[in-house]
Amino acid sequence: MTEESTAPAPFLTAWFEILDSDEPNRILDLISDDFSLSILFSTGAGDATDFAGDRSALVGYLEQRERGTRTHHLLSATTLGQDELFLGEVRRGGVPEASFVAAGRVEGKRLKRLLIGRSSEIRFD
């Protein structure tokens, strides 16, 4: 991630690129000491899984991921002050699987707050 980035949400754009890389654990270097998150994703039939908490919750999320099977793709994004909003699509083998929205608060060069919601029940195409 560079400060010269022209991405509409440069931090989250870089975050998802790292998450999809061969070394997704590098995102742990991008969080603040007082980081907190909630990643809520639909598992179907009205059920959902929520990873909520601090660094340890993010580690738990990373450990359960099917690494290298899904990729995150930007549909639209914006930055408002220190807040970034990212609307995206998750693809498995290039095939759309789910839509997601992410909101992050960036302080300096670290992510302080992260909220992600994901569902396979809606598409933004």
C-alpha positions as CSV (number, residue, x, y, z in Angstrom):
1,M,0.0,0.0,0.0
2,T,1.4,3.4,-1.0
3,E,0.3,6.8,0.0
4,E,0.2,7.7,-3.7
5,S,-2.6,5.2,-4.3
6,T,-5.5,6.4,-6.4
7,A,-7.9,3.7,-5.3
8,P,-11.1,5.2,-3.9
9,A,-10.6,3.3,-0.6
10,P,-6.8,2.8,-0.7
11,F,-6.4,1.0,2.7
12,L,-9.2,-1.5,2.2
13,T,-8.3,-2.1,-1.4
14,A,-4.8,-3.0,-0.3
15,W,-6.3,-5.0,2.7
16,F,-8.3,-7.3,0.3
17,E,-5.4,-7.7,-2.1
18,I,-3.2,-8.9,0.8
19,L,-6.0,-11.1,2.1
20,D,-6.2,-12.8,-1.3
21,S,-2.4,-13.2,-1.6
22,D,-0.2,-16.1,-0.6
23,E,0.5,-14.3,2.7
24,P,-2.8,-13.1,4.1
25,N,-1.5,-13.0,7.7
26,R,0.4,-9.8,6.6
27,I,-2.9,-7.9,7.4
28,L,-2.0,-8.4,11.1
29,D,0.8,-5.9,10.6
30,L,-1.8,-3.3,9.5
31,I,-4.0,-3.1,12.6
32,S,-3.7,-0.7,15.5
33,D,-3.1,-1.8,19.1
34,D,-6.8,-1.1,20.0
35,F,-8.2,-2.7,16.8
36,S,-11.7,-4.2,16.9
37,L,-13.8,-5.9,14.3
38,S,-16.9,-7.7,13.4
39,I,-17.0,-9.9,10.3
40,L,-20.5,-11.3,9.8
41,F,-21.3,-13.6,7.0
42,S,-24.3,-15.5,5.9
43,T,-24.0,-19.3,6.0
44,G,-27.4,-19.8,4.4
45,A,-30.9,-20.7,5.8
46,G,-31.0,-17.5,7.9
47,D,-27.8,-18.5,9.8
48,A,-24.6,-16.5,10.1
49,T,-21.2,-16.6,11.6
50,D,-19.7,-13.6,13.4
51,F,-16.1,-13.1,14.2
52,A,-16.1,-10.2,16.6
53,G,-13.4,-8.8,18.9
54,D,-9.8,-7.7,18.7
55,R,-6.6,-9.1,17.1
56,S,-7.4,-12.6,18.4
57,A,-10.7,-12.6,16.6
58,L,-9.0,-11.6,13.4
59,V,-6.5,-14.4,13.9
60,G,-9.4,-16.8,14.3
61,Y,-11.0,-15.6,11.1
62,L,-7.7,-16.0,9.2
63,E,-7.3,-19.6,10.5
64,Q,-10.7,-20.8,9.4
65,R,-10.5,-19.3,5.9
66,E,-10.2,-21.5,2.8
67,R,-7.0,-19.9,1.7
68,G,-6.6,-19.4,-2.0
69,T,-10.2,-20.4,-2.9
70,R,-12.0,-17.1,-2.8
71,T,-11.0,-13.6,-4.1
72,H,-12.4,-10.2,-3.3
73,H,-13.3,-7.8,-6.1
74,L,-14.1,-4.1,-5.9
75,L,-17.5,-2.9,-7.2
76,S,-17.4,0.6,-5.7
77,A,-15.7,2.4,-2.8
78,T,-15.2,5.8,-1.3
79,T,-13.3,7.5,1.5
80,L,-14.8,10.0,3.9
81,G,-12.2,11.4,6.1
82,Q,-10.6,8.5,8.0
83,D,-13.4,6.1,7.1
84,E,-13.3,3.9,4.0
85,L,-16.4,2.1,2.5
86,F,-15.9,-0.8,0.1
87,L,-18.7,-2.7,-1.8
88,G,-17.4,-5.9,-3.3
89,E,-18.0,-9.3,-4.6
90,V,-16.5,-12.6,-3.5
91,R,-15.6,-15.0,-6.2
92,R,-14.7,-18.7,-6.1
93,G,-12.8,-19.8,-9.2
94,G,-13.8,-16.6,-10.9
95,V,-17.5,-17.3,-10.3
96,P,-19.5,-14.8,-8.2
97,E,-20.4,-16.3,-4.8
98,A,-21.5,-13.5,-2.5
99,S,-21.6,-9.7,-2.1
100,F,-20.0,-7.9,0.8
101,V,-19.7,-4.5,2.3
102,A,-16.8,-3.4,4.4
103,A,-16.3,-0.2,6.5
104,G,-13.0,0.6,8.1
105,R,-11.6,3.5,10.2
106,V,-8.0,4.2,9.4
107,E,-5.8,6.1,11.8
108,G,-2.4,6.9,10.4
109,K,-1.2,3.8,8.7
110,R,-3.2,1.3,10.8
111,L,-6.8,0.0,10.8
112,K,-8.6,0.8,14.0
113,R,-12.1,-0.6,13.2
114,L,-13.4,-3.0,10.7
115,L,-17.0,-4.1,10.0
116,I,-17.8,-6.6,7.2
117,G,-21.1,-8.1,6.2
118,R,-21.3,-10.8,3.5
119,S,-24.3,-12.5,1.9
120,S,-24.8,-14.9,-1.0
121,E,-28.5,-13.7,-1.2
122,I,-27.9,-10.4,-3.0
123,R,-25.8,-9.3,-6.0
124,F,-24.8,-5.8,-7.0
125,D,-24.5,-6.3,-10.7
